[in-house]
């Protein structure tokens, strides 16, 4: 990319197996996530559009992993059902031993529910928070000598965008021509639809992606330092096919 900085994803693409003709289960969010979990087409498991729950009867990869002795955890965006304890489609009901999750997307200082409890606001950059949680879970599994399945679904990048000052600063020199075009997105201030210059929006979007990339690099570094890397499948993909 001529502007976006993703050194860790670039390293994964250079050294790993890259699928250049990889097709998501659907062109929108929730149906693709359900296909990821179940291996089935959205028409089969009942999630046709974003914000619709999966069928409670579905069997997921997490159920199969649990039955084979794996520790299982979900961190971040769930979006195939409510994450509250009473939900029949929360991560726990879908095969995850533990979760720190949100029904939908989130930005800086995310509000997340741990194992279905009352949501709590966590201070910090959301991708870093999720990776910290994932590393703690994997470390616990490692000490227990248990294999693990960790599903980590970032809130980034998702509009309305926001970024840390140091990440925003990387993109201060985006083309001036982009400032002449306006795009529609949700306002971080009001929650309503607004129009803003494309240059400003991409600066924030790129900052989110760079922060996510940094968190991914930290997780890869942890797996390498602990000797887990060679026996761990680390899979990165988008939820909308791109």
KOLBA-795176 format. One record per residue (C-alpha): residue in one letter; chain; residue number from 1; x, y, z. Coordinates in nm, 2 decimals. Last residue first. Example, Ala and Ser with C-alpha at 12.3 -4.5 7.8 and 13.67 -1.06 7.14 Angstrom:
+--------+--------+-----+--------+--------+--------+
| residu | chaine | num |     xx |     yy |     zz |
+--------+--------+-----+--------+--------+--------+
|      s |      A |   2 |   1.37 |  -0.11 |   0.71 |
|      a |      A |   1 |   1.23 |  -0.45 |   0.78 |
+--------+--------+-----+--------+--------+--------+
END
This chain:
+--------+--------+-----+--------+--------+--------+
| residu | chaine | num |     xx |     yy |     zz |
+--------+--------+-----+--------+--------+--------+
|      x |      A | 242 |  -1.16 |  -0.80 |   0.12 |
|      x |      A | 241 |  -1.42 |  -1.06 |   0.18 |
|      x |      A | 240 |  -1.63 |  -0.88 |   0.44 |
|      x |      A | 239 |  -1.51 |  -1.04 |   0.76 |
|      x |      A | 238 |  -1.14 |  -1.00 |   0.69 |
|      x |      A | 237 |  -0.88 |  -1.28 |   0.75 |
|      x |      A | 236 |  -0.59 |  -1.36 |   0.97 |
|      x |      A | 235 |  -0.50 |  -1.72 |   1.07 |
|      x |      A | 234 |  -0.23 |  -1.82 |   1.31 |
|      x |      A | 233 |  -0.20 |  -2.20 |   1.32 |
|      x |      A | 232 |   0.01 |  -2.28 |   1.62 |
|      x |      A | 231 |   0.27 |  -2.56 |   1.66 |
|      x |      A | 230 |   0.57 |  -2.37 |   1.53 |
|      x |      A | 229 |   0.47 |  -2.05 |   1.71 |
|      x |      A | 228 |   0.43 |  -2.19 |   2.05 |
|      x |      A | 227 |   0.80 |  -2.17 |   2.15 |
|      x |      A | 226 |   0.73 |  -1.91 |   2.41 |
|      x |      A | 225 |   0.92 |  -1.63 |   2.24 |
|      x |      A | 224 |   0.77 |  -1.70 |   1.90 |
|      x |      A | 223 |   0.41 |  -1.71 |   2.03 |
|      x |      A | 222 |   0.47 |  -1.38 |   2.22 |
|      x |      A | 221 |   0.62 |  -1.22 |   1.91 |
|      x |      A | 220 |   0.31 |  -1.31 |   1.70 |
|      x |      A | 219 |   0.08 |  -1.16 |   1.96 |
|      x |      A | 218 |   0.29 |  -0.84 |   1.97 |
|      x |      A | 217 |   0.28 |  -0.82 |   1.59 |
|      x |      A | 216 |  -0.09 |  -0.86 |   1.59 |
|      x |      A | 215 |  -0.12 |  -0.57 |   1.84 |
|      x |      A | 214 |   0.10 |  -0.35 |   1.61 |
|      x |      A | 213 |  -0.12 |  -0.44 |   1.31 |
|      x |      A | 212 |  -0.43 |  -0.34 |   1.50 |
|      x |      A | 211 |  -0.27 |   0.00 |   1.58 |
|      x |      A | 210 |  -0.17 |   0.04 |   1.22 |
|      x |      A | 209 |  -0.53 |  -0.04 |   1.11 |
|      x |      A | 208 |  -0.68 |   0.22 |   1.35 |
|      x |      A | 207 |  -0.43 |   0.48 |   1.23 |
|      x |      A | 206 |  -0.52 |   0.40 |   0.87 |
|      x |      A | 205 |  -0.89 |   0.46 |   0.95 |
|      x |      A | 204 |  -0.82 |   0.79 |   1.12 |
|      x |      A | 203 |  -0.61 |   0.93 |   0.83 |
|      x |      A | 202 |  -0.87 |   0.78 |   0.59 |
|      x |      A | 201 |  -1.14 |   0.98 |   0.75 |
|      x |      A | 200 |  -0.94 |   1.31 |   0.75 |
|      x |      A | 199 |  -0.85 |   1.27 |   0.38 |
|      x |      A | 198 |  -1.21 |   1.17 |   0.28 |
|      x |      A | 197 |  -1.34 |   1.50 |   0.41 |
|      x |      A | 196 |  -1.64 |   1.46 |   0.64 |
|      x |      A | 195 |  -2.01 |   1.41 |   0.61 |
|      x |      A | 194 |  -2.24 |   1.32 |   0.90 |
|      x |      A | 193 |  -2.47 |   1.04 |   1.01 |
|      x |      A | 192 |  -2.56 |   1.04 |   1.38 |
|      x |      A | 191 |  -2.37 |   0.91 |   1.68 |
|      x |      A | 190 |  -2.32 |   1.26 |   1.80 |
|      x |      A | 189 |  -1.95 |   1.29 |   1.87 |
|      x |      A | 188 |  -1.80 |   0.99 |   1.69 |
|      x |      A | 187 |  -2.01 |   1.09 |   1.39 |
|      x |      A | 186 |  -2.12 |   0.80 |   1.17 |
|      x |      A | 185 |  -2.01 |   0.81 |   0.80 |
|      x |      A | 184 |  -2.07 |   0.99 |   0.48 |
|      x |      A | 183 |  -1.78 |   1.08 |   0.25 |
|      x |      A | 182 |  -1.65 |   1.42 |   0.13 |
|      x |      A | 181 |  -1.40 |   1.47 |  -0.15 |
|      x |      A | 180 |  -1.17 |   1.78 |  -0.17 |
|      x |      A | 179 |  -0.95 |   1.66 |   0.12 |
|      x |      A | 178 |  -0.84 |   1.36 |  -0.09 |
|      x |      A | 177 |  -0.66 |   1.60 |  -0.33 |
|      x |      A | 176 |  -0.43 |   1.70 |  -0.04 |
|      x |      A | 175 |  -0.27 |   1.36 |  -0.05 |
|      x |      A | 174 |  -0.19 |   1.21 |   0.29 |
|      x |      A | 173 |   0.09 |   1.39 |   0.48 |
|      x |      A | 172 |  -0.05 |   1.37 |   0.84 |
|      x |      A | 171 |  -0.07 |   0.99 |   0.82 |
|      x |      A | 170 |   0.19 |   0.88 |   1.07 |
|      x |      A | 169 |   0.07 |   1.14 |   1.32 |
|      x |      A | 168 |  -0.26 |   0.96 |   1.35 |
|      x |      A | 167 |  -0.07 |   0.66 |   1.49 |
|      x |      A | 166 |   0.11 |   0.88 |   1.75 |
|      x |      A | 165 |  -0.21 |   1.06 |   1.84 |
|      x |      A | 164 |  -0.40 |   0.73 |   1.90 |
|      x |      A | 163 |  -0.68 |   0.66 |   1.66 |
|      x |      A | 162 |  -1.05 |   0.70 |   1.60 |
|      x |      A | 161 |  -1.29 |   0.59 |   1.32 |
|      x |      A | 160 |  -1.67 |   0.59 |   1.32 |
|      x |      A | 159 |  -1.63 |   0.36 |   1.13 |
|      x |      A | 158 |  -1.47 |   0.03 |   1.17 |
|      x |      A | 157 |  -1.11 |  -0.08 |   1.14 |
|      x |      A | 156 |  -1.08 |  -0.20 |   1.41 |
|      x |      A | 155 |  -1.32 |  -0.37 |   1.65 |
|      x |      A | 154 |  -1.09 |  -0.67 |   1.65 |
|      x |      A | 153 |  -1.21 |  -1.03 |   1.65 |
|      x |      A | 152 |  -0.98 |  -1.27 |   1.83 |
|      x |      A | 151 |  -1.09 |  -1.63 |   1.84 |
|      x |      A | 150 |  -0.84 |  -1.83 |   2.05 |
|      x |      A | 149 |  -0.85 |  -2.21 |   2.03 |
|      x |      A | 148 |  -0.61 |  -2.37 |   2.28 |
|      x |      A | 147 |  -0.41 |  -2.69 |   2.34 |
|      x |      A | 146 |  -0.37 |  -2.76 |   2.71 |
|      x |      A | 145 |  -0.04 |  -2.79 |   2.90 |
|      x |      A | 144 |  -0.19 |  -2.61 |   3.20 |
|      x |      A | 143 |   0.09 |  -2.37 |   3.19 |
|      x |      A | 142 |   0.03 |  -2.32 |   2.81 |
|      x |      A | 141 |  -0.34 |  -2.27 |   2.87 |
|      x |      A | 140 |  -0.27 |  -1.99 |   3.12 |
|      x |      A | 139 |  -0.03 |  -1.83 |   2.88 |
|      x |      A | 138 |  -0.29 |  -1.85 |   2.60 |
|      x |      A | 137 |  -0.54 |  -1.67 |   2.81 |
|      x |      A | 136 |  -0.30 |  -1.40 |   2.92 |
|      x |      A | 135 |  -0.19 |  -1.36 |   2.56 |
|      x |      A | 134 |  -0.55 |  -1.32 |   2.44 |
|      x |      A | 133 |  -0.63 |  -1.06 |   2.71 |
|      x |      A | 132 |  -0.33 |  -0.85 |   2.62 |
|      x |      A | 131 |  -0.43 |  -0.90 |   2.25 |
|      x |      A | 130 |  -0.78 |  -0.76 |   2.32 |
|      x |      A | 129 |  -0.65 |  -0.46 |   2.51 |
|      x |      A | 128 |  -0.40 |  -0.38 |   2.24 |
|      x |      A | 127 |  -0.67 |  -0.39 |   1.97 |
|      x |      A | 126 |  -0.90 |  -0.16 |   2.18 |
|      x |      A | 125 |  -0.65 |   0.12 |   2.25 |
|      x |      A | 124 |  -0.69 |   0.21 |   2.61 |
|      x |      A | 123 |  -0.92 |   0.23 |   2.91 |
|      x |      A | 122 |  -1.17 |  -0.05 |   2.96 |
|      x |      A | 121 |  -1.53 |   0.03 |   3.01 |
|      x |      A | 120 |  -1.73 |  -0.25 |   3.18 |
|      x |      A | 119 |  -2.03 |  -0.45 |   3.06 |
|      x |      A | 118 |  -2.23 |  -0.63 |   3.32 |
|      x |      A | 117 |  -2.13 |  -1.00 |   3.32 |
|      x |      A | 116 |  -2.17 |  -1.23 |   3.02 |
|      x |      A | 115 |  -1.83 |  -1.40 |   3.05 |
|      x |      A | 114 |  -1.65 |  -1.06 |   3.06 |
|      x |      A | 113 |  -1.86 |  -0.79 |   2.89 |
|      x |      A | 112 |  -1.68 |  -0.51 |   2.70 |
|      x |      A | 111 |  -1.70 |  -0.13 |   2.68 |
|      x |      A | 110 |  -1.41 |  -0.01 |   2.46 |
|      x |      A | 109 |  -1.17 |   0.27 |   2.55 |
|      x |      A | 108 |  -1.09 |   0.34 |   2.18 |
|      x |      A | 107 |  -1.35 |   0.21 |   1.93 |
|      x |      A | 106 |  -1.62 |  -0.06 |   1.94 |
|      x |      A | 105 |  -1.82 |  -0.29 |   1.71 |
|      x |      A | 104 |  -2.11 |  -0.52 |   1.79 |
|      x |      A | 103 |  -2.23 |  -0.75 |   2.07 |
|      x |      A | 102 |  -1.91 |  -0.69 |   2.26 |
|      x |      A | 101 |  -1.67 |  -0.94 |   2.40 |
|      x |      A | 100 |  -1.44 |  -1.07 |   2.68 |
|      x |      A |  99 |  -1.50 |  -1.44 |   2.66 |
|      x |      A |  98 |  -1.44 |  -1.76 |   2.85 |
|      x |      A |  97 |  -1.50 |  -2.14 |   2.79 |
|      x |      A |  96 |  -1.62 |  -2.08 |   2.44 |
|      x |      A |  95 |  -1.85 |  -2.34 |   2.28 |
|      x |      A |  94 |  -2.14 |  -2.14 |   2.13 |
|      x |      A |  93 |  -2.33 |  -2.12 |   2.46 |
|      x |      A |  92 |  -2.03 |  -1.95 |   2.61 |
|      x |      A |  91 |  -1.99 |  -1.71 |   2.32 |
|      x |      A |  90 |  -2.35 |  -1.59 |   2.36 |
|      x |      A |  89 |  -2.62 |  -1.75 |   2.15 |
|      x |      A |  88 |  -2.87 |  -1.87 |   2.41 |
|      x |      A |  87 |  -2.84 |  -1.52 |   2.58 |
|      x |      A |  86 |  -2.88 |  -1.52 |   2.96 |
|      x |      A |  85 |  -2.51 |  -1.43 |   3.03 |
|      x |      A |  84 |  -2.50 |  -1.13 |   2.80 |
|      x |      A |  83 |  -2.30 |  -1.15 |   2.48 |
|      x |      A |  82 |  -2.60 |  -1.10 |   2.25 |
|      x |      A |  81 |  -2.59 |  -1.28 |   1.91 |
|      x |      A |  80 |  -2.38 |  -1.33 |   1.60 |
|      x |      A |  79 |  -2.20 |  -0.99 |   1.64 |
|      x |      A |  78 |  -1.91 |  -1.12 |   1.85 |
|      x |      A |  77 |  -1.65 |  -0.83 |   1.84 |
|      x |      A |  76 |  -1.37 |  -0.87 |   2.08 |
|      x |      A |  75 |  -1.22 |  -1.17 |   2.25 |
|      x |      A |  74 |  -1.34 |  -1.53 |   2.23 |
|      x |      A |  73 |  -1.18 |  -1.82 |   2.43 |
|      x |      A |  72 |  -1.14 |  -2.20 |   2.41 |
|      x |      A |  71 |  -0.92 |  -2.44 |   2.61 |
|      x |      A |  70 |  -0.89 |  -2.75 |   2.40 |
|      x |      A |  69 |  -0.97 |  -3.10 |   2.54 |
|      x |      A |  68 |  -1.12 |  -3.26 |   2.23 |
|      x |      A |  67 |  -1.48 |  -3.18 |   2.32 |
|      x |      A |  66 |  -1.39 |  -2.82 |   2.37 |
|      x |      A |  65 |  -1.24 |  -2.80 |   2.02 |
|      x |      A |  64 |  -1.56 |  -2.94 |   1.86 |
|      x |      A |  63 |  -1.77 |  -2.69 |   2.05 |
|      x |      A |  62 |  -1.53 |  -2.41 |   1.95 |
|      x |      A |  61 |  -1.56 |  -2.51 |   1.58 |
|      x |      A |  60 |  -1.93 |  -2.45 |   1.61 |
|      x |      A |  59 |  -2.25 |  -2.65 |   1.64 |
|      x |      A |  58 |  -2.57 |  -2.46 |   1.58 |
|      x |      A |  57 |  -2.89 |  -2.52 |   1.78 |
|      x |      A |  56 |  -2.89 |  -2.16 |   1.91 |
|      x |      A |  55 |  -2.95 |  -2.03 |   1.56 |
|      x |      A |  54 |  -2.71 |  -1.75 |   1.49 |
|      x |      A |  53 |  -2.82 |  -1.40 |   1.59 |
|      x |      A |  52 |  -2.90 |  -1.12 |   1.34 |
|      x |      A |  51 |  -2.71 |  -0.79 |   1.37 |
|      x |      A |  50 |  -2.57 |  -0.80 |   1.02 |
|      x |      A |  49 |  -2.78 |  -0.98 |   0.76 |
|      x |      A |  48 |  -2.89 |  -1.34 |   0.68 |
|      x |      A |  47 |  -2.80 |  -1.52 |   1.00 |
|      x |      A |  46 |  -3.01 |  -1.84 |   1.00 |
|      x |      A |  45 |  -2.76 |  -2.13 |   1.02 |
|      x |      A |  44 |  -2.83 |  -2.28 |   0.69 |
|      x |      A |  43 |  -2.88 |  -1.97 |   0.48 |
|      x |      A |  42 |  -2.56 |  -1.83 |   0.63 |
|      x |      A |  41 |  -2.36 |  -2.12 |   0.46 |
|      x |      A |  40 |  -2.19 |  -2.35 |   0.70 |
|      x |      A |  39 |  -1.84 |  -2.39 |   0.84 |
|      x |      A |  38 |  -1.99 |  -2.32 |   1.18 |
|      x |      A |  37 |  -1.77 |  -2.05 |   1.34 |
|      x |      A |  36 |  -1.63 |  -1.89 |   1.02 |
|      x |      A |  35 |  -1.98 |  -1.91 |   0.86 |
|      x |      A |  34 |  -2.12 |  -1.73 |   1.16 |
|      x |      A |  33 |  -1.87 |  -1.46 |   1.12 |
|      x |      A |  32 |  -1.94 |  -1.42 |   0.75 |
|      x |      A |  31 |  -2.32 |  -1.39 |   0.82 |
|      x |      A |  30 |  -2.25 |  -1.12 |   1.09 |
|      x |      A |  29 |  -2.04 |  -0.89 |   0.87 |
|      x |      A |  28 |  -2.14 |  -0.85 |   0.51 |
|      x |      A |  27 |  -2.04 |  -0.98 |   0.17 |
|      x |      A |  26 |  -2.11 |  -1.34 |   0.27 |
|      x |      A |  25 |  -1.91 |  -1.66 |   0.34 |
|      x |      A |  24 |  -1.58 |  -1.49 |   0.26 |
|      x |      A |  23 |  -1.39 |  -1.60 |  -0.04 |
|      x |      A |  22 |  -1.02 |  -1.65 |  -0.06 |
|      x |      A |  21 |  -0.85 |  -1.62 |  -0.40 |
|      x |      A |  20 |  -0.52 |  -1.47 |  -0.30 |
|      x |      A |  19 |  -0.48 |  -1.71 |  -0.01 |
|      x |      A |  18 |  -0.14 |  -1.64 |   0.15 |
|      x |      A |  17 |   0.05 |  -1.91 |   0.33 |
|      x |      A |  16 |   0.31 |  -1.75 |   0.55 |
|      x |      A |  15 |   0.65 |  -1.57 |   0.52 |
|      x |      A |  14 |   0.56 |  -1.27 |   0.30 |
|      x |      A |  13 |   0.20 |  -1.24 |   0.40 |
|      x |      A |  12 |   0.29 |  -1.27 |   0.77 |
|      x |      A |  11 |   0.56 |  -1.01 |   0.73 |
|      x |      A |  10 |   0.32 |  -0.77 |   0.56 |
|      x |      A |   9 |   0.07 |  -0.82 |   0.84 |
|      x |      A |   8 |   0.35 |  -0.72 |   1.08 |
|      x |      A |   7 |   0.47 |  -0.42 |   0.89 |
|      x |      A |   6 |   0.12 |  -0.27 |   0.84 |
|      x |      A |   5 |   0.18 |   0.10 |   0.74 |
|      x |      A |   4 |  -0.08 |   0.24 |   0.50 |
|      x |      A |   3 |   0.05 |   0.50 |   0.25 |
|      x |      A |   2 |   0.14 |   0.34 |  -0.09 |
|      x |      A |   1 |   0.00 |   0.00 |   0.00 |
+--------+--------+-----+--------+--------+--------+
END
